[in-house]
Amino acid sequence: MIRILMILLKNIAALPALTVKLYRYAARPERYSKEQKHALIQCLAERIHRTGNVEIQVYGRENLPKENGYIFYPNHQGMFDCVAITEACGAPFSPILKRELMSVPFAKQIFICMDAIPMDRDNPRQSLLALREAAERVRRKENCLIFPEGTRSRDGNRLLEFKGGSFKAAVRAKCPVVPVALVDSWKPFDRGGTSAVTVQVHILEPILYGEYQKLNTTELAAAVKRRIEDAITRNAENFA
């Protein structure tokens, strides 16, 4: 948490104006375009990593589909994950996230501006509806982000099992699946200290619907996990 405190102190002059703008956008999100809201989120993400002494290295931007209407499937390491992916991706995206985060001040406003889709993990019916909502948005040429592990790994660069159910949205939308390997994204906010850290974002080649249509969701989850795990193994200094 000390790094978060450092970020707040370094941004103390700009924070009031940014907070007012964020809350204004979140209060009436329909008044602002997706591009306007995304520009604000990108501004916040840039300030967080720059004043937080974090370098973000992005690889594979050329792998992003040329047209919108896809789903990111990254591994989930910590609170910095969405910051890293926002910096890596130039296009707006809506994350699926646990409903509890929508009650946290400031985070709630950020996620409203990202058009996030809350999910109640204890309610299977609502979880299915959230995945269907993601699929419908992707069909409308919007982009979404789903963490297939369902929660943070809390074990450095090691992965939890990928849940097959999280891929129902992609199958329903028949859209490209974009695996994203995050390396050391747990370090900025999930360990102490303010020393310089480097986070890697590897955007891997998308898996098109024609490539996975014969797989069930469990098989697709395993295939995506293998790709991400291979990328982490190749690029993490300490696979732990």
N, C-alpha and C positions, 0 to 999 in steps of 0.2 A: 504493500500500500504506500510505501514511502515514495515510489516513483510517481504514483498518482498525485501525491501531495506536491512533488516537485513540478509536475505539469501544471497543476492549478496555480502555483505561485508564479511560474514563468509566464502564465497567460493572464495574470490578474488584471492587467490594463484592458485587455481585449474581451475578457470574459463577460462583463455586464452586457455589452452590445450583442455579443454572440448568443448569450442566453435569451435576451429579449427576442431576437430574431428567431431562434429555435422554438421558443414557446409560442410565438405568433404563428409560425408556420404550422406547428402541431395543433394549435387551437382550431384552425380552419384549413386543413390540408387540401381541401377541394379547391381552394382559391389559387393554389400554386401548382405549376407544372411539375411533372416528374423530374425534368431537367433542373429546375430551380432547387427543388428539395435535394437532389443528388449533389448539386454544386455545394450546398451548405454542408452536407455530410462529408464530402471530400475535403472541404476546408477544415472541418473539425478533425478529421483523420490525419491530415497533414500536420496540423498543430500538435496533435497528440504524439506522433512519432518523432517529429523534429525536436520538440521541447522535452520529450521523454528520453532523449539520448538513445534512440532506436533507429537502426538502419534497416530498411526493407529492400531486399534484393529480389527482383521479379524475373522469372524465367518462363518462357513459353507464351508470351502475349500473342504471338502469331497463331497459337492454337485456338484462340477464342473464335467461335463461329462468327461468320461475317454478318449474319442476321440475328436479331434478337429472337428470343423464344427458346431458351435452354435453361438447364438447371445445373448449378454448381454442386458438387458433392465433395467437400473437403473433410479431412480429418479434423477432430476438434481437440485443441490443446488448452485453450484458455480464453480469457476475456479479450485478448488482443486479436483474436482470429479475424473478426469482422473488420477491424481497423486495417489489418494487413491486406485483406481481400479487396476492400474498398480502394486502397491505394493501388492495387495491382490491376483492377478492372476499371476501364473507363466508362462502362455502361451501368445504369442503375440496376439494382437487384433487390428483391424482397426476401429476407430470411424467414424461415420458419423457426420459431423460438418458443421456449417454455413460457407459459402464460404468466408465471410469477414475475418475469422481468418487466411486464407492462404495468406493474405497480411501483416500480422504482423511479423516483423523480429524476429528471434529466435523461436517464436511459429510456424511459417511456417516451419522451418527446423525440429522441433520436429515432427510435424504432417506428414511431408514427410517421415520421418523415421518410423512412425507408419503406413505408407501406408493409411493415412486417405482418406475418400471419401467426397469431398466438396459437399454441397447441397445449391442451391439457393432457399431459402424458398419463394421467390416471383415469382418463375417460376415453375408452377405445372408439366410441362413436364420434366424439368431437375430434379426435385425432384423425380419423378417416375423413371427416369433413374438411379439416385443414389441408390434408393432402389433395383432396379434390379441388379445393380453392386454388392451390398452387398450380395444379394441372390446367385449370381454366384460365388462369393468368398467362401461363406459358402459351396456351393456344392463341391468346390475344397478342402474342409477340412481346410479352414481358419476360423478365428473367427472375429466377428464384434461386435460393440457396437452402440446402438441407444438409444438416450434419448427420450422416448415417449411423454414427456411433450413438447418437441420442443424448450424450452427455460428455463432459470433458474426460479425457483419459486419465489425467492426474498421474501419469507415469512417463513424463518426458516425451520422447519421440516414439514411444511404443503405442500401438493402436489397440483399441477395444474391437470387439466383433462389430461388423457392419450389419445393421438390421435390414432384412429384406423388405420389410413393409415400407421403409422410407423411399423405396424406388417405385412404389405404386404410382406416384405422381408422374414420373417420367414415362412409365409404360402407358398410362392413361392419356398423356399428352403426345405420345410418340415423338418425343423431342430429343435433341442431343443431350447426352450425359457428359458433363465436363468434370473429370476428376481433378482435384487440387490437393497437392501435397504441401502441407505446412511443416516447416522445420524450425524448431526452437521458438515457436510462437507462444509457448508457455512462459518463457523467461521474463518478458517485460513486466507482467502484472502478477505472476504466480510464484515469484520468488523474491526475496528481499534485495535491497541494494538499488543504486542508481547508476552503476557503471554501464558503459556502452555495451549494447547487445545488438546482434544481427539476426534478423528473422528472414527466412527464405520462403518465397511463394513460388511453387512450381505448378504452372497451369499445364496440365498434360493433354495429350491429344483427345479430342472428344470421341465418345462412342456413339455412333449414329443409330437411329432406331433399326435400320436394316441389319445392323451388326448384332443387336441384342434381342430382336423380336422373338427369337426361338428359345431364349433363356427365361427361366422363371425368376422371380425377384430375388430369391436366395442366391441363385447362381450369378445373377448380375451384381449383387452386393459383393460376393466373393471376388469377382473379376475386378471390380473397382478397387477393392481393398488391396489386392495383389499389386496393382499398378502404383497405388499410392505408397505402399510399403516398400516396393522396389526403389521408388524415387527417394524416399527418406533414407533407406539403407545406403544408397549411392552418395548422398549429399550431407548427411548428418555426421559431424565429427565424432560425436559420441551417441551411439544408438541406444539411448537410455533416457 
